[in-house]
Structures are given as C-alpha cells and as structure tokens.
Amino acid sequence: MRILYAIQGTGNGHLARALDMYPALRQYGEVDVLVSGIQTEMQLPFPVKYRFYGLSFIFGKHGGIDKWETAKRMKPLRLIRDILGLPLRQYDLVVSDFEPISSWACRLQGKKLIGLSHQMAVLHADAPKPKHDDAFGRMVLQHYAPAKIQMGFHFIPLGDNVFTPVIRAQVRQLRPDDKGHYTVYLPAYEDVHIIEELSQFPTVRWEVFSKKTKRTYRDGNLYIRPIENEAFVQSMASASGVLCGAGFETPAEALFLNKKLMVVPMKGQYEQQCNAACLATMGVPVIDSLSRRNRSQIAFWLDCGEPVQVHYPDNAGMVAERIMRYFWTLQPAGLAPM
C-alpha cells in the first residue's frame, strides 16, 4: 500500500506532529512525504519526496499577520501548477495535514482524501469559539485545504473524530523541572517590542525564541535566541512557565509538561482566536496583545499562575489505525485489506 502524507509547512506545529504520525502510518505501508510552505525552521528526520513553495502566511511585527508581505510572497501561478502536476495516481491513500496542494489536487483528480489537522477540529460544532465571529476566517479554514473526511486534534476531545494532541516522543521523554526562567515564543512580534514589554519585569529571566534573529544575544534580563528545536524544547521543559501565541502544538506541549501557560492570540487570525477561547475555558489566561495595558495581567500570572492539568495519552498509533478504518470503508465491496 502506498500512502502520501502531506504536511503544511507554515510554522513548526504540523511538522512536530508528523514526527510521530509518520512512523505510525508506516505500519500500514510505504509512505511518501510532501511538505509545502516557507515558514518553518524544523528539519524532519525522514525523507521528503515533494517540497513545494505552497501558500504561507507571513508573521508580522505587531501581533498579527503581515498581510502586505503575505500578498507579495504569494505565487498563485506556481501554486496552480503544483496542484495540477501532483502525481496522485500511484497512491492508494492521501492524508493531508492542512496542506493545500494535496487537498486541491485530490479534489480535481477525484482522489479520496482524509484530512487530519487541528484546524479541522476548530471548525467542529462543539469547539469553543471567540465572542466575535469572523466569517472570512471561517471561510479560509473551510477552503484552504478541503477534505470531505476530516479528523482533528484539539486541546480537549470532541466526539469520535477529534482527539487530544499528538505529543511528539521527544517531548514525552523529557523529565520536566523548574530552573526559574520563562520561555517565550511570540513570532508575530518583533524583538524590540518583546524586549520593551518584558523588560518591565526585571527580576524574571526570559528566554525568547525569535524568528526575527539569526544570532543569540542578551538585552538586560532577556536572552534572545533563534529558533532551534532542541534548544526550545529543553528551555520549555525546564521553565517555570511559557508565554506564547495561541497556536496549537506549543501550548499543547506546555500543558503536557505541566507548565503554567499564558497565550497571546494573533490579531486577525481566526484559528488562534478559537484556540484562545478553548484554552480560556480550561483556565489558561489569555491576553489580547503584548502591550502596556496587559502588564498587570502578566504580573499576576507570574506571581499567582498555576499549571492547568491535562491528560494527553500517546495516541498517534490509535489515530493512524482510525485513518485506516476510514480508508477501507471507502474501498469497493469485496476488496480486502492487504
């Protein structure tokens, strides 16, 4: 059996999940990997057969997406060419982790596709939503990487097809401790803004991981480092707490490691607003921006914040098995599993 596993490469979260999902899928056949997107620093430890420029959103400097830079970097003709040219006939199954080229290629070629992502869970009817609806944001999530059969991950389980997060083995094997620092990952803010705000808490050692720098440097009580997977994981495992955006994998890993967590959802990013709404129901503090008006909330979190207890079992194998069950229900009658 041949499987195409397509992964979104905007940010590092989808690739982090793939570290465990790839070997789980390999239990059922030969797996080729496709990665599209230009906003990731993570290197995969297994071969990638297809690499595409894809459709990425560019992080801004003031808490949101840089819409102008995103528009400038889009290559629509290249995207269309890659969708039309993706050879799917050789695959028995396509699994897409919110990856648009494979999803649209399957739709155009009439190929069966199973969508597997956090974004699909966000759209679940029972998933917590922000107070203010975002019709355009919902539309993007619905059509960016469409799939008729969808399975998802969220901070809480939601029905049969929405599971708790896949926590990669690298994180599961850690032995967390507390060395007194705070780990920061806010890719939608420029370093100078993060330094300005967090330097207001001079007794705290902040370890900031930044997409905006290629060198390590210190500014007062802030230690700014480029994104590097091993260093980030070790910093988070030994932190007192984690201050980060309201993405999915980093907050999920912080919760798994029993770290107190505060999130700052990106402005104008519907998925992160939904994530923040869900985390808030769990007791995780949420601030709408890294700014002067929220300094008192950060101070309270530093002094009085507590970890939120979660139970995230090792579920990659179970999810892969569920994918295969769906696959065999799609096959013509009389065709038995190999």
Beta strands, then each sheet from edge to edge (+ up, - down):
strand 1: 2-10
strand 2: 30-39
strand 3: 50-52
strand 4: 93-97
strand 5: 113-117
strand 6: 149-153
strand 7: 162-163
strand 8: 182-185
strand 9: 206-210
strand 10: 217-219
strand 11: 222-226
strand 12: 241-245
strand 13: 260-264
sheet 1: 3+ 2+ 1+ 4+ 5+ 6+ 7+
sheet 2: 10+ 11- 9- 8- 12- 13-
end
